[in-house]
């Protein structure tokens, strides 16, 4: 049977991890390995200065391995220490909160886990759901209320096809984002990454001793041109599927760079 690894960045007890596991249950030999706690926003960071501890957990019949590290750590431990073989598919999600634009590409732990799997040649899927309140991304997601039924069907359909056909040449992973009320009838768009989803801001505050401290914040950018992931999810309320590649090399004629190096 195909070997499938499921992970996330919201933590091993998050309801989205269970939903993703249910979506691919029966499609192969399933292993669930995820961070022991909420690890959103860590990108593809890896723990190289401290040891990692792993525990096997069972909650309401749901079995998983909890890794005391990042989503990337979870993928590495899952492949090399628990499965001890390369999986045929890695699924990262369901993430509570959309992961769209280049902002998410470099900061999302959900995408970071999928990128790590892809670096070993494993087809990967990162899947996220839109939230209406950005604060929901950081709640206790073991009790997050969301009807994953339609998302489970959508992920299962796509996962089955990735297992059957692999990914096209040049595509290392699929980044899927579901609008809040997606169903099996919701149109699917093949999209490209928007440049940014946040207008970055910094808020300066002062502690009781008068010393400054800072919060990095920013408003959502909810409008972009047709063909982008932001436009698909926020404007059209379509499902966005963005093919991603590990190769971030800019496609530029070498002659145009000679002026910088000669």
Number of C-alpha atoms within 10 A of each C-alpha: 9 13 17 24 26 28 35 37 33 31 28 26 23 23 23 30 29 21 19 26 26 19 24 24 14 12 16 17 14 22 21 27 31 36 25 23 19 23 20 21 18 18 22 21 19 16 12 8 6 7 8 14 11 18 11 11 14 10 8 5 7 12 15 23 22 23 24 19 23 30 37 29 23 28 29 18 21 26 20 11 10 15 18 10 11 17 23 19 26 30 30 31 32 32 31 28 23 24 27 28 19 15 15 22 19 15 17 25 30 34 36 28 32 32 30 23 27 21 15 12 15 20 25 33 30 29 29 25 25 22 17 12 8 13 9 13 19 13 13 15 20 15 11 14 8 13 11 21 14 16 25 20 17 20 21 20 14 16 23 16 11 19 17 10 9 17 17 11 7 11 17 25 29 25 26 28 29 28 24 20 16 22 18 14 9 14 13 18 19 15 20 22 23 20 15 17 22 15 10 11 11 10 10 10 11 10 8 6 6 8 8 10 10 10 10 9 12 13 10 12 13 13 16 17 11 13 15 22 32 30 22 27 25 17 15 15 19 24 27 30 25 22 19 21 16 13 10 7 7 6 6 8 8 8 8 8 10 9 8 7 5 5
